[in-house]
């Protein structure tokens, strides 16, 4: 039987033939209980001949064991003797602009550079032998990445909830400098139920891949540290002070590069740190970054010459009142990370993604319901190149991101 799933993006690892468990404790599935799963990796729309010899990763979502197979000349990866279960499937590979557009069916002019072809399926229930079709998409690999998001908060020295130390870190993952002056940072809407459900049986009728829905938009000014050299990072804080004096497990943000100033005076701001310019907020009483403590807390960075304040504001799908959000054109997004809420039953609802698969094919999350435990979502290290960190960027945060704990805390500017 054939089954078609939505496309996305995922992690590319060193390829090897056949398939095997990638976890530390490898487990062989007995052939007597197994089924064969064939994954058909499709070419991006308009392209041909790109899918043979590529690694496909099949992850059992119950025990998190990952298996790998290589696509044949027809783009099919075969996994034998697999237990019927819920699996996530992913593939991605890098390709030069010359090779990519040699396979294009039409003449076109494209920006030179390295591109990423990728596709994924999240949480697919596979109970019988079938072909899982995975359409792919292509995108130019960007230099500027979101590398850390701290929204969970901590406990202060009196064991009270402490959320003043929220921050976002950006990183130049490329080989050339990036001037972020005039770039934008936006936070997705964070309603308990998404304003516009993107996929699943309850998908919003009016949701379109042309837009994502955001509650705040900030712009980077010309003042401050805005020229990022390869391997450099910047930190955007709500309160650029040393929070460890009040909460030992929080962060010292006194050296932050930008600050989302709290105009209501509820947070302590640092007059020596340049202000991140607030251009839109869905909540007039909130001028700093409204990073939801328990999630969702999805973030995007983008660049445009349009007047973002003129973009349309809309209510949640089917509503005529309530909280408004801006319709932000997806085409301007440079990078995005979908951070979802961790539920009481220990799961995450993938249908509640805020970002389309071509922006982030996966999602990440903290491992607690309400936060207050100093967990940081961070992008993982792929390799060191001449001493410089190169971070994972497969366009799938389920593969590219991890979360730290108090006992295994990440350091600002550190990558692992």
C-alpha positions as CSV (number, residue, x, y, z in Angstrom):
1,X,0.0,0.0,0.0
2,X,1.2,3.5,-0.7
3,X,1.1,6.3,1.8
4,X,1.9,10.0,1.2
5,X,3.2,12.1,4.0
6,X,4.1,15.8,4.3
7,X,7.5,17.0,3.3
8,X,10.1,18.8,5.5
9,X,13.8,18.7,6.2
10,X,16.2,16.7,8.3
11,X,19.7,15.8,9.4
12,X,22.4,14.5,7.0
13,X,25.0,12.2,8.6
14,X,27.9,10.3,7.0
15,X,26.3,7.7,4.6
16,X,26.9,4.0,4.8
17,X,25.4,1.1,2.9
18,X,22.7,-1.0,4.4
19,X,21.1,0.0,7.7
20,X,22.1,-0.3,11.4
21,X,21.2,1.2,14.7
22,X,23.0,4.5,15.4
23,X,22.4,4.5,19.2
24,X,25.0,3.5,21.7
25,X,23.2,0.3,22.6
26,X,22.6,-1.3,19.2
27,X,19.7,-3.7,19.0
28,X,18.9,-6.1,16.2
29,X,15.2,-6.6,15.4
30,X,14.3,-10.3,15.1
31,X,13.4,-11.1,11.5
32,X,10.4,-13.1,12.7
33,X,8.5,-10.0,13.9
34,X,9.7,-7.6,11.2
35,X,8.1,-5.8,8.3
36,X,9.8,-4.1,5.3
37,X,9.5,-0.4,5.1
38,X,10.4,1.2,1.7
39,X,11.0,4.9,1.7
40,X,10.6,6.6,-1.6
41,X,12.6,9.9,-1.6
42,X,11.2,12.1,-4.3
43,X,13.0,14.8,-6.2
44,X,12.2,18.4,-5.4
45,X,9.4,19.7,-7.7
46,X,10.8,20.6,-11.1
47,X,14.0,18.5,-10.7
48,X,15.1,15.0,-11.7
49,X,17.9,12.6,-10.9
50,X,19.0,13.8,-7.5
51,X,17.8,11.1,-5.1
52,X,20.1,8.1,-5.6
53,X,22.8,7.2,-3.1
54,X,21.4,9.3,-0.3
55,X,21.2,8.4,3.4
56,X,17.7,8.0,4.9
57,X,17.2,7.9,8.6
58,X,14.4,6.0,10.3
59,X,13.9,6.7,14.0
60,X,11.7,4.6,16.3
61,X,10.0,7.3,18.4
62,X,9.3,4.9,21.2
63,X,13.0,4.1,22.1
64,X,14.7,6.7,19.9
65,X,16.8,4.2,18.0
66,X,17.8,5.3,14.6
67,X,18.4,3.2,11.5
68,X,20.0,4.2,8.2
69,X,19.6,2.9,4.6
70,X,21.0,4.2,1.3
71,X,18.6,5.0,-1.6
72,X,19.0,3.0,-4.8
73,X,19.1,4.3,-8.3
74,X,15.3,5.0,-8.1
75,X,15.6,6.9,-4.8
76,X,14.2,4.0,-2.6
77,X,15.7,3.2,0.7
78,X,14.7,-0.2,2.1
79,X,14.5,-1.1,5.8
80,X,14.0,-4.8,6.5
81,X,12.8,-6.6,9.7
82,X,11.4,-3.5,11.3
83,X,8.9,-3.6,14.2
84,X,5.5,-2.0,13.4
85,X,5.6,1.2,15.3
86,X,5.6,5.0,15.1
87,X,8.6,6.3,13.2
88,X,10.1,9.6,12.0
89,X,11.9,9.6,8.7
90,X,14.4,12.1,7.4
91,X,16.9,12.7,4.7
92,X,19.0,15.7,3.6
93,X,22.1,16.3,1.6
94,X,24.2,19.2,0.4
95,X,24.6,20.1,-3.3
96,X,26.3,22.8,-5.2
97,X,24.2,25.3,-7.2
98,X,25.9,24.0,-10.4
99,X,24.8,20.4,-9.8
100,X,21.4,21.4,-8.5
101,X,20.4,23.4,-11.5
102,X,21.9,21.0,-14.0
103,X,19.0,18.7,-12.8
104,X,16.4,21.5,-13.2
105,X,13.8,20.9,-15.9
106,X,13.6,24.6,-16.8
107,X,16.2,27.3,-17.5
108,X,16.6,29.6,-14.4
109,X,19.1,31.9,-12.8
110,X,19.9,31.2,-9.2
111,X,22.2,32.6,-6.5
112,X,25.5,30.6,-6.4
113,X,26.5,28.8,-3.3
114,X,25.7,25.6,-1.4
115,X,22.2,24.3,-1.2
116,X,20.4,21.7,1.0
117,X,17.9,19.2,-0.4
118,X,15.8,17.7,2.4
119,X,12.7,15.9,3.4
120,X,11.1,14.3,6.5
121,X,8.1,12.7,8.0
122,X,7.3,13.1,11.7
123,X,5.6,10.5,13.9
124,X,4.2,8.3,11.1
125,X,2.4,5.2,12.3
126,X,3.6,2.3,10.1
127,X,2.0,-1.0,10.9
128,X,2.3,-2.9,7.6
129,X,4.6,-3.2,4.7
130,X,4.2,0.0,2.6
131,X,6.0,2.6,0.6
132,X,6.4,5.9,2.4
133,X,6.8,8.7,-0.1
134,X,8.9,11.7,1.1
135,X,8.8,14.7,-1.2
136,X,11.8,17.0,-0.7
137,X,12.5,20.7,-1.0
138,X,15.6,22.7,-1.7
139,X,17.0,25.8,0.0
140,X,20.1,27.9,0.0
141,X,22.1,27.2,3.2
142,X,22.2,30.4,5.3
143,X,25.1,31.7,7.4
144,X,23.1,33.3,10.2
145,X,21.5,30.8,12.5
146,X,19.5,30.8,15.8
147,X,21.8,28.9,18.1
148,X,20.2,29.1,21.6
149,X,16.9,30.0,23.0
150,X,16.4,30.3,26.8
151,X,12.8,30.7,27.7
152,X,12.3,28.1,30.5
153,X,13.3,30.3,33.4
154,X,14.8,29.1,36.7
155,X,14.4,29.3,40.5
156,X,15.8,32.2,42.3
157,X,17.8,32.0,45.5
158,X,14.6,31.9,47.5
159,X,13.2,29.1,45.4
160,X,10.7,31.4,43.6
161,X,10.1,31.3,39.8
162,X,12.6,33.5,38.0
163,X,12.1,34.4,34.3
164,X,14.0,37.7,33.9
165,X,17.0,36.0,32.3
166,X,15.5,34.9,29.0
167,X,17.8,35.3,26.0
168,X,18.3,34.3,22.3
169,X,21.7,33.7,20.8
170,X,22.5,34.0,17.0
171,X,25.6,32.5,15.4
172,X,27.4,33.1,12.1
173,X,27.8,29.5,10.8
174,X,29.2,30.6,7.4
175,X,32.5,31.5,6.0
176,X,31.9,35.2,5.4
177,X,30.9,38.1,7.7
178,X,27.3,39.0,8.2
179,X,26.1,42.5,9.0
180,X,22.8,42.0,10.9
181,X,21.9,45.7,11.1
182,X,18.4,45.9,9.7
183,X,17.7,42.2,10.1
184,X,14.5,41.3,12.1
185,X,13.7,38.8,14.9
186,X,10.1,37.6,15.4
187,X,8.3,35.4,17.9
188,X,5.5,33.2,16.8
189,X,2.1,33.5,18.4
190,X,1.9,31.2,21.5
191,X,-1.8,30.6,22.1
192,X,-2.7,27.4,23.9
193,X,-4.1,26.2,20.6
194,X,-2.3,27.7,17.6
195,X,-4.0,30.6,15.9
196,X,-3.7,28.7,12.7
197,X,-3.1,25.0,12.8
198,X,-0.8,24.1,10.0
199,X,-1.4,20.4,9.6
200,X,-3.3,17.4,10.8
201,X,-7.0,16.6,10.7
202,X,-7.8,20.0,12.4
203,X,-5.7,22.1,10.0
204,X,-7.0,25.6,9.6
205,X,-8.8,26.2,6.4
206,X,-7.1,29.6,5.9
207,X,-3.6,28.5,6.8
208,X,-1.2,29.0,3.8
209,X,2.5,28.4,3.5
210,X,2.9,31.9,2.3
211,X,2.7,33.2,5.9
212,X,3.6,32.5,9.5
213,X,1.8,34.2,12.4
214,X,3.8,36.2,14.8
215,X,3.1,38.2,18.0
216,X,6.2,40.3,18.1
217,X,8.7,41.8,15.6
218,X,12.0,43.4,16.5
219,X,14.7,45.0,14.4
220,X,18.5,45.1,14.9
221,X,19.8,48.6,14.9
222,X,23.0,50.0,13.5
223,X,24.4,50.6,16.9
224,X,26.1,47.9,18.8
225,X,27.8,44.7,17.7
226,X,26.2,43.9,14.4
227,X,29.1,42.7,12.1
228,X,29.4,39.0,12.9
229,X,32.6,37.3,11.7
230,X,32.5,33.6,10.9
231,X,32.2,31.7,14.2
232,X,31.0,34.8,16.1
233,X,27.7,35.1,18.1
234,X,25.5,37.7,19.6
235,X,23.2,37.6,22.5
236,X,19.8,39.3,22.8
237,X,18.6,39.6,26.4
238,X,15.4,40.9,28.0
239,X,17.5,42.1,30.9
240,X,21.3,42.5,30.3
241,X,22.5,42.0,33.9
242,X,24.1,39.2,35.9
243,X,21.1,37.1,36.9
244,X,23.3,34.7,38.8
245,X,23.3,37.1,41.8
246,X,19.6,36.5,42.2
247,X,19.3,33.0,40.7
248,X,22.4,30.8,40.9
249,X,21.4,28.5,38.1
250,X,20.6,31.4,35.6
251,X,23.0,33.3,33.4
252,X,25.3,36.3,33.5
253,X,23.9,38.5,30.6
254,X,25.8,41.7,31.5
255,X,27.8,41.3,28.3
256,X,24.7,40.9,26.0
257,X,24.9,42.6,22.7
258,X,21.3,43.8,22.5
259,X,18.5,44.2,25.0
260,X,14.7,44.1,24.4
261,X,14.0,46.9,26.8
262,X,11.1,46.6,29.2
263,X,9.3,50.0,28.9
264,X,7.1,49.1,31.9
265,X,10.0,48.9,34.3
266,X,9.3,45.4,35.6
267,X,12.7,44.2,34.5
268,X,16.1,45.8,35.2
269,X,17.6,47.0,32.0
270,X,21.2,48.0,31.2
271,X,21.6,51.5,29.7
272,X,25.0,50.5,28.2
273,X,23.4,47.8,26.0
274,X,21.8,49.0,22.7
275,X,18.1,48.5,22.4
276,X,16.5,46.0,20.1
277,X,13.9,48.0,18.2
278,X,10.3,46.9,18.9
279,X,8.2,47.4,15.8
280,X,5.2,45.2,16.6
281,X,3.7,43.5,19.7
282,X,0.4,41.9,20.1
283,X,0.4,42.9,23.8
284,X,0.7,46.7,24.4
285,X,1.8,46.1,28.0
286,X,4.7,43.9,26.9
287,X,7.7,45.5,25.1
288,X,10.4,42.9,25.9
289,X,10.6,39.5,24.2
290,X,7.5,37.5,25.2
291,X,9.2,34.1,25.4
292,X,6.6,31.8,26.9
293,X,8.1,30.0,29.9
294,X,6.8,26.6,29.3
295,X,6.5,27.0,25.5
296,X,5.6,27.3,22.8
297,X,8.4,29.7,22.1
298,X,9.1,29.5,18.3
299,X,11.6,32.1,16.9
300,X,12.5,33.3,13.4
301,X,15.0,35.7,11.9
302,X,14.3,37.4,8.6
303,X,15.2,40.3,6.3
304,X,13.0,42.4,4.1
305,X,12.7,45.9,2.6
306,X,9.0,46.0,3.3
307,X,7.3,48.1,6.0
308,X,6.6,45.3,8.5
309,X,4.3,47.6,10.4
310,X,1.9,47.6,7.4
311,X,1.5,43.8,7.3
312,X,-2.0,42.6,7.9
313,X,-3.1,41.7,11.5
314,X,-5.5,38.8,11.9
315,X,-7.4,37.0,14.6
316,X,-7.1,33.3,15.2
317,X,-8.7,31.2,12.4
318,X,-12.4,31.5,12.6
319,X,-12.4,34.2,15.3
320,X,-13.5,37.8,15.0
321,X,-12.0,38.9,18.4
322,X,-9.2,38.1,20.8
323,X,-5.5,38.5,20.3
324,X,-4.2,39.7,16.9
325,X,-1.1,38.5,15.2
326,X,0.8,39.7,12.2
327,X,0.9,37.7,8.9
328,X,4.6,37.6,8.2
329,X,5.5,36.4,4.6
330,X,7.4,33.1,4.9
331,X,9.7,34.0,2.0
332,X,11.7,36.5,4.0
333,X,12.7,34.0,6.7
334,X,16.4,33.2,7.0
335,X,16.2,30.7,9.9
336,X,13.6,29.5,12.3
337,X,13.3,27.1,15.2
338,X,9.9,25.6,16.3
339,X,9.8,25.2,20.1
340,X,6.7,23.5,21.2
341,X,5.1,22.9,24.6
342,X,5.8,19.8,26.6
343,X,2.6,18.3,27.8
344,X,1.6,16.7,31.2
345,X,1.7,13.2,29.6
346,X,5.3,13.6,28.5
347,X,4.5,14.2,24.8
348,X,4.6,17.1,22.3
349,X,1.8,17.7,19.8
350,X,3.5,17.9,16.5
351,X,0.3,19.2,14.9
352,X,0.8,22.4,16.9
353,X,3.9,23.4,15.0
354,X,4.0,27.2,14.3
355,X,6.5,26.9,11.4
356,X,6.0,25.2,8.1
357,X,8.2,22.2,7.3
358,X,10.4,24.2,4.8
359,X,11.3,26.6,7.6
360,X,11.8,23.9,10.3
361,X,10.8,20.3,9.5
362,X,10.9,19.3,13.1
363,X,10.6,20.9,16.5
364,X,12.4,21.0,19.9
365,X,11.1,21.6,23.4
366,X,12.2,21.6,27.0
367,X,11.6,18.4,29.0
368,X,9.2,19.8,31.6
369,X,5.7,21.2,31.6
370,X,6.2,24.6,33.3
371,X,9.9,25.3,33.0
372,X,11.7,27.0,36.0
373,X,14.5,24.5,35.7
374,X,17.1,26.4,33.7
375,X,16.8,24.3,30.5
376,X,18.2,25.8,27.4
377,X,17.3,24.8,23.8
378,X,20.6,24.8,21.9
379,X,21.8,23.9,18.4
380,X,24.2,21.0,18.4
381,X,27.8,21.0,17.1
382,X,28.4,19.3,13.8
383,X,32.1,19.6,13.6
384,X,35.2,21.8,14.3
385,X,36.7,23.3,11.2
386,X,40.1,25.0,11.7
387,X,39.1,25.4,15.3
388,X,35.8,27.1,14.5
389,X,32.5,25.5,15.5
390,X,30.2,24.5,12.6
391,X,26.7,23.9,13.9
392,X,24.2,21.4,12.6
393,X,21.9,22.9,10.0
394,X,19.7,20.3,8.4
395,X,16.6,22.5,8.7
396,X,15.1,20.0,11.2
397,X,15.3,21.1,14.8
398,X,14.4,17.6,16.0
399,X,17.8,16.5,14.7
400,X,19.8,19.7,15.0
401,X,18.8,20.8,18.5
402,X,19.1,19.5,22.1
403,X,18.2,20.8,25.5
404,X,20.5,21.3,28.5
405,X,19.8,20.9,32.2
406,X,21.1,22.5,35.4
407,X,23.5,19.5,35.8
408,X,24.6,19.7,32.2
409,X,24.3,23.4,31.5
410,X,25.3,25.0,28.2
411,X,27.5,28.1,28.3
412,X,26.7,31.1,26.1
413,X,29.1,31.0,23.2
414,X,29.9,27.3,23.8
415,X,28.8,24.6,21.3
416,X,28.7,20.8,21.8
